[in-house]
C-alpha cells in the first residue's frame, strides 16, 4: 500500500520522507486547498527527496473552471516540472456543466509527457462520478484523488469503494481528506483502496519575539507536515496490509 503526503514546503516534504511516506505531493497554500509551488521549491525538493515527487498544478483557489490564460499557465508549469525531473503532476479541469473538460485535460496531459498524471479533487465536484471516472481512464490518468464527493474520505467511503470496483485496476482510486493514523486502516478495509493521501500537518507557532498586536494575523506561524504523524499513518497502513495478506 502507498501513503502519499501533501507537503506544503521543502521542510514538509523532508518530514514526509523521514516519516516513511511513499510519495510526496508538493504544493503550497494548503489553507486554500493547495496551489502550485514555486520553481525553486520544486527544484529543492527534487534535489533532496529520494522518494517519488508529484507536483500540484493549480494556478488559483476557487473552482476548477479555467480560462485559456490559466490553462496556458498550467501547461507551462507542467513543462517546468518535467524539466526538473518530477515523477508526476496533479491536475484537474472541469467545464461549466460539471463534466471533465476533456480537450483541456488532453492538452495538459500531453504536456506531462512521460510523467504520471493524477486527477485531483476537482473530481469530487463533477456531476456524475461514474462517467467522470470513465473519462479519466480514457484520458490515461494513473490515479484520481477523491473524498467520495463528501467532506472527508471516511464519509465518502461507500462511493470510493464503488469507484475502486469500477476502475478495476485501470487507474488507482486514492482516498484523501481527513485521513489519520486512527482511521486509515478501517478506511482501507472499507474501500479496498491501495493508495492513500494525507497532509499530516500540525501548526508551528511563530518564533518571532517582537510582535505587533494589531497585525497578529500576519504572525500566526506555519503549517508543516509532521514526521511522527506520517510515521504513525505509514505504520497503521503497513499493519493493515499485513493483516490483509493473512486472510
C-alpha positions as CSV (number, residue, x, y, z in Angstrom):
1,X,0.0,0.0,0.0
2,X,1.1,3.6,-0.7
3,X,0.9,6.6,1.5
4,X,1.2,9.9,-0.3
5,X,1.7,13.1,1.8
6,X,0.7,16.5,0.6
7,X,3.7,18.7,1.6
8,X,3.4,22.4,1.5
9,X,7.1,23.3,1.8
10,X,10.6,21.8,1.5
11,X,10.6,21.1,5.2
12,X,7.2,19.3,5.0
13,X,8.5,17.2,2.1
14,X,11.6,16.2,4.1
15,X,9.4,15.4,7.1
16,X,7.2,13.2,5.0
17,X,10.2,11.3,3.7
18,X,11.6,10.9,7.2
19,X,8.2,9.6,8.5
20,X,8.1,6.8,5.8
21,X,5.8,8.3,3.1
22,X,6.0,6.5,-0.2
23,X,5.4,9.6,-2.3
24,X,5.2,13.4,-1.8
25,X,2.7,15.7,-3.5
26,X,4.3,19.1,-3.3
27,X,2.0,22.2,-3.1
28,X,1.7,25.5,-1.3
29,X,-1.2,27.2,0.5
30,X,-2.8,24.2,2.0
31,X,-5.3,26.5,3.7
32,X,-6.6,27.3,0.2
33,X,-6.8,23.7,-0.8
34,X,-3.3,23.8,-2.4
35,X,-1.7,25.8,-5.1
36,X,1.3,25.3,-7.4
37,X,4.6,25.7,-5.6
38,X,7.4,27.9,-6.8
39,X,10.0,26.7,-9.3
40,X,12.7,27.0,-6.6
41,X,10.6,24.9,-4.1
42,X,10.1,22.2,-6.7
43,X,13.8,22.2,-7.6
44,X,15.0,22.0,-4.0
45,X,12.6,19.2,-3.1
46,X,13.6,17.2,-6.2
47,X,17.2,17.6,-5.3
48,X,16.7,16.4,-1.7
49,X,14.0,13.8,-2.0
50,X,14.7,10.1,-2.5
51,X,11.1,9.1,-2.9
52,X,8.8,9.9,-5.9
53,X,7.7,13.5,-6.2
54,X,4.5,14.8,-7.9
55,X,3.5,18.4,-8.0
56,X,0.1,20.1,-7.7
57,X,-0.8,22.2,-10.8
58,X,-3.4,24.6,-9.6
59,X,-3.0,28.3,-10.5
60,X,-5.5,29.8,-8.1
61,X,-8.0,29.0,-5.3
62,X,-11.7,28.5,-6.1
63,X,-13.4,26.4,-8.7
64,X,-11.9,24.3,-11.5
65,X,-13.3,26.2,-14.5
66,X,-10.3,27.7,-16.0
67,X,-9.6,30.4,-18.7
68,X,-7.3,30.0,-21.6
69,X,-4.6,32.0,-19.8
70,X,-4.9,29.8,-16.7
71,X,-4.6,26.7,-18.8
72,X,-1.5,28.1,-20.5
73,X,-0.1,28.8,-17.1
74,X,-0.7,25.2,-16.0
75,X,0.8,23.9,-19.2
76,X,4.0,25.8,-18.7
77,X,4.2,24.8,-15.0
78,X,3.8,21.1,-16.1
79,X,6.6,21.5,-18.6
80,X,8.8,23.0,-15.9
81,X,8.1,20.0,-13.6
82,X,9.2,17.7,-16.4
83,X,12.4,19.7,-16.9
84,X,13.2,19.4,-13.2
85,X,12.8,15.6,-13.2
86,X,9.5,15.3,-11.3
87,X,7.7,11.9,-11.4
88,X,4.3,13.3,-11.9
89,X,1.8,16.1,-11.8
90,X,-1.6,16.5,-10.2
91,X,-4.2,18.4,-12.2
92,X,-7.9,18.8,-12.9
93,X,-10.2,20.8,-15.1
94,X,-14.0,20.8,-15.3
95,X,-16.4,22.6,-17.7
96,X,-19.3,24.8,-16.6
97,X,-21.6,21.8,-16.6
98,X,-19.6,19.8,-14.1
99,X,-18.1,17.5,-16.6
100,X,-14.4,16.7,-17.1
101,X,-13.1,19.2,-19.6
102,X,-11.6,16.6,-22.0
103,X,-10.0,18.9,-24.6
104,X,-8.2,21.0,-21.9
105,X,-7.2,17.9,-19.9
106,X,-5.8,16.3,-23.0
107,X,-3.6,19.3,-23.7
108,X,-2.3,19.3,-20.1
109,X,-1.7,15.6,-20.1
110,X,0.2,15.8,-23.4
111,X,2.5,18.4,-21.8
112,X,3.2,15.9,-19.0
113,X,4.9,13.6,-21.4
114,X,6.3,10.6,-19.6
115,X,5.3,11.9,-16.1
116,X,2.4,10.3,-14.4
117,X,-0.9,12.2,-14.0
118,X,-3.2,12.3,-11.0
119,X,-6.6,14.0,-11.3
120,X,-7.2,15.9,-8.1
121,X,-10.3,16.6,-6.1
122,X,-11.9,18.5,-8.8
123,X,-13.3,15.1,-9.4
124,X,-15.4,15.5,-6.2
125,X,-17.2,18.4,-7.8
126,X,-18.1,16.6,-11.0
127,X,-21.7,16.0,-11.9
128,X,-21.5,12.2,-12.3
129,X,-18.7,10.4,-10.6
130,X,-19.1,7.2,-12.5
131,X,-19.0,8.8,-16.0
132,X,-16.2,11.1,-14.9
133,X,-14.1,8.1,-13.8
134,X,-14.6,6.6,-17.2
135,X,-13.4,9.9,-18.7
136,X,-10.2,9.9,-16.6
137,X,-9.5,6.3,-17.6
138,X,-9.9,7.3,-21.3
139,X,-7.5,10.3,-20.7
140,X,-4.9,7.9,-19.4
141,X,-4.7,9.2,-15.8
142,X,-2.9,6.9,-13.5
143,X,-4.9,7.8,-10.4
144,X,-7.7,10.0,-9.0
145,X,-7.7,11.7,-5.6
146,X,-11.2,11.7,-4.1
147,X,-13.1,12.0,-0.8
148,X,-16.0,10.2,-2.4
149,X,-17.7,13.6,-3.0
150,X,-18.0,14.2,0.7
151,X,-16.2,16.4,3.3
152,X,-14.0,13.5,4.3
153,X,-12.9,10.2,2.8
154,X,-14.5,8.4,5.7
155,X,-17.8,9.9,4.9
156,X,-17.4,9.1,1.3
157,X,-16.2,5.5,1.8
158,X,-19.2,3.9,0.1
159,X,-18.7,5.8,-3.2
160,X,-15.0,5.3,-3.0
161,X,-15.5,1.5,-2.8
162,X,-17.8,1.7,-5.8
163,X,-15.2,3.7,-7.8
164,X,-12.4,1.2,-6.9
165,X,-14.7,-1.6,-8.2
166,X,-15.5,0.3,-11.4
167,X,-11.8,1.2,-12.0
168,X,-10.9,-2.5,-11.8
169,X,-7.2,-1.6,-11.7
170,X,-7.2,0.6,-14.8
171,X,-6.3,3.5,-12.5
172,X,-5.8,3.9,-8.8
173,X,-8.6,5.4,-6.7
174,X,-6.8,7.3,-3.9
175,X,-8.9,8.4,-0.9
176,X,-7.9,11.7,0.6
177,X,-9.4,14.3,3.1
178,X,-9.5,13.8,6.8
179,X,-7.3,10.7,6.9
180,X,-5.4,10.0,10.1
181,X,-3.5,7.2,11.7
182,X,-6.6,6.3,13.7
183,X,-8.9,5.8,10.6
184,X,-6.6,4.8,7.7
185,X,-6.7,1.0,8.4
186,X,-10.5,1.0,8.7
187,X,-10.7,3.1,5.5
188,X,-8.5,0.6,3.6
189,X,-10.8,-2.2,4.7
190,X,-14.0,-0.3,3.8
191,X,-12.9,0.9,0.4
192,X,-10.4,-1.7,-1.0
193,X,-8.1,1.2,-2.0
194,X,-4.4,0.7,-2.1
195,X,-3.2,4.3,-2.1
196,X,-4.0,7.0,0.5
197,X,-3.4,10.7,0.6
198,X,-3.0,12.9,3.8
199,X,-1.2,16.1,4.8
200,X,-0.2,15.0,8.4
201,X,0.1,18.7,9.2
202,X,0.4,20.4,12.5
203,X,0.7,24.1,13.5
204,X,4.1,25.5,14.3
205,X,3.8,28.8,16.3
206,X,5.8,31.7,15.2
207,X,9.3,32.1,16.7
208,X,9.1,35.9,16.5
209,X,9.8,37.6,19.8
210,X,8.8,41.0,18.5
211,X,5.0,41.1,17.9
212,X,2.6,43.7,16.7
213,X,-0.8,43.0,18.3
214,X,-3.0,44.7,15.7
215,X,-1.4,42.6,12.9
216,X,-1.3,39.3,14.7
217,X,-2.9,37.5,11.7
218,X,0.4,38.1,9.9
219,X,2.5,36.3,12.5
220,X,0.5,33.1,13.0
221,X,3.3,30.6,12.4
222,X,3.1,27.9,9.8
223,X,1.5,24.6,8.9
224,X,4.0,21.8,8.4
225,X,3.8,18.1,7.8
226,X,4.8,16.2,11.0
227,X,7.2,13.2,10.6
228,X,5.7,11.4,13.6
229,X,2.1,11.7,12.2
230,X,3.4,10.4,8.9
231,X,5.2,7.5,10.6
232,X,2.0,6.6,12.6
233,X,0.0,6.5,9.4
234,X,2.6,4.5,7.5
235,X,2.8,2.0,10.3
236,X,-1.0,1.7,10.5
237,X,-1.2,1.1,6.8
238,X,1.6,-1.4,6.8
239,X,-0.1,-3.3,9.6
240,X,-3.4,-3.3,7.7
241,X,-1.6,-4.7,4.6
242,X,0.0,-7.5,6.6
243,X,-3.4,-8.4,8.1
244,X,-5.0,-8.5,4.7
245,X,-2.4,-10.9,3.3
246,X,-3.2,-13.4,6.1
247,X,-6.8,-13.8,5.1
